[in-house]
Amino acid sequence: MENELVAEVVLSGALPEGPEGEALVRPIAEEAVAQVLGAKSEGAVSQLVVRGERIAITLTSTGARPHQALLSFVKRLQDRLGRSHRVGIRSLRALHYTVRFPLDPVPAQPIGLPIPHEIWYEGTTAVLTLSELDEEALRDNWIDRAVALVEEKARRQAYQGKEQYWALLKPAVVRPGSFREDPTEAMIRRGWVRNGPTKGKWFLGPRAAHVLRAMERLARREVLEPLGFSEVVQPHHDSFDILLRTGHLAGLPGEFYYVAEPRTRDPGAWERFTDLVKITRQVPTEELAKLVGPPSAVSCYAQCPTVYWWLSGRTIAEGSLPLKVYDRTAISNRYESGGRHGLERVDEFHRIEPVYLGTPEQLLALREELLARYTQVFDNVLELEWRTAWVTPFYLQQSGGVGVEDATERIQGTIDFEAYLPYRGSREESEWLEFQNLSIVGDKYTKAFTIRPQKGLLWSGCSGIGLERWTTAFLAQKGLDPEGWPSRFREIAGPPPPDPTFL
């Protein structure tokens, strides 16, 4: 990479202009470049001009970024000239910061950034210039993040429209059945469920709730408790800081429900709002907007980020590994836009999320134990027609973190469990329902949250158990009549409660 940084330093007092001022400043700049960038980066002070209170300086380098040398130069300048000339630093800014870096393939569509910039291409070399960066942006390393974002957007364009990597692991055992209805529609007709008061949500009546809670007991008794998982109870809201660390906020911001707090509880401040509600019998949204602050958190759709927060900055003793916990209290909320359908694709759902941390060897062994437990449940208790597949989503393939080549090793990545839904059509042509997953994600989150082992490597993983998905897969194959359900599930579920009668 080639770098050029054109910057301006504004002093609190004037220095001699011309050669005399340059003689004061240039040795300090060259010393900073030599010590910070080193000989391998070929750093240089290519231009330096002193004009009274202003110093114009241009730094170039290959490899290491010149802004680190600029920051060191400014600190040295203040230390030395402050003593000899009673001069301090008033401000620092990069007028232009240009980086040349390889980019293959070159994107077909223009790439934009949300900060002042220019970008063009010379063959397979991208030339990116950021303008008017203040000291905070330099210290916070915006330039490297901008380069990484350009590379990410170029990869995303290259992979646009590609499907996730998918390889069948365990084929399904065919289980013939007579039920062919959409289970959600069947439950609506029988009064088991009703569309919620807001979109993408459902009210589960006694019978539907009975099945869902039976699934929860089944997962805990047959999968989690035998494997030594301990329950935790976590907050329902995820802070922005947590989601910045996991990458969710940068990657999937359109899938969250955001949480905003009232600016005050003072009844006087809310008087106009309540008066309008009483008179108009409507919600004055413009007035409400004045009374709540900007979003400060999100309503979670996965429990694992807050588990990592709980462990952040801690060193886990060797005897506590593998650490195995699960949460079942936080209600998951995920904005699905127009993709909602029945109980299986909703904005609000219930899930148990097991999270596990340990050495790579421990997690690979745990994955086999979880697979065995899930197989026991799906084959012998629910008697489902299901299959497993190894998947690598396209966004992981293009990120360079886990690719198709890595997928053949099947160490880090995700196993999807898919159930046949008879109402959707034939086994060969219809879309199966992904109703369970099992992932090992390596050190992605342990590094992000600075979670350390007593010794060795520390990996993590999770296995979200979606109760609505389990319920849908089961009822789609077995129907709504308890008499047709497998005997072992009937034992766990117990007798169903009576449905209320409506006149």
Sequence and secondary structure as in RCSB ss.txt:
>XXXX:A:sequence
MENELVAEVVLSGALPEGPEGEALVRPIAEEAVAQVLGAKSEGAVSQLVVRGERIAITLTSTGARPHQALLSFVK
RLQDRLGRSHRVGIRSLRALHYTVRFPLDPVPAQPIGLPIPHEIWYEGTTAVLTLSELDEEALRDNWIDRAVALV
EEKARRQAYQGKEQYWALLKPAVVRPGSFREDPTEAMIRRGWVRNGPTKGKWFLGPRAAHVLRAMERLARREVLE
PLGFSEVVQPHHDSFDILLRTGHLAGLPGEFYYVAEPRTRDPGAWERFTDLVKITRQVPTEELAKLVGPPSAVSC
YAQCPTVYWWLSGRTIAEGSLPLKVYDRTAISNRYESGGRHGLERVDEFHRIEPVYLGTPEQLLALREELLARYT
QVFDNVLELEWRTAWVTPFYLQQSGGVGVEDATERIQGTIDFEAYLPYRGSREESEWLEFQNLSIVGDKYTKAFT
IRPQKGLLWSGCSGIGLERWTTAFLAQKGLDPEGWPSRFREIAGPPPPDPTFL
>XXXX:A:secstr
 EEEEEEEEEESS    THHHHHHHHHHHHHHHHHHHTGGGT EEEEEEEETTEEEEEEEEESS HHHHHHHHHH
HHHHHHHHHT   EEEEEEEEEEEEEE SS  SS    SSSEEEEEETTEEEEEEEEEEHHHHHTTHHHHHHHHH
HHHHHHHHTTT   EEEEEE       S  S HHHHHHHHTSEEE SSTT EEE HHHHHHHHHHHHHHIIIIIT
TTT EEE   SEEEHHHHHHHSHHHH GGG EEE  BS   TTTTHHHHHHHHHHSS  HHHHHHHB    EEE 
S SHHHHHHHHTT EE GGG SEEEEE  S EE   GGG BTTTB SEE EEEEEEEE HHHHHHHHHHHHHHHH
HIIIIIS   EEEEEEE HHHHHHTSS HHHHHHTSSEEEEEEE  GGG  TTTS  EEEEEEEEEETHHHHHTT
 EESSS  EEEE  EEHHHHHHHHHHHH S GGGS HHHHHHH S        
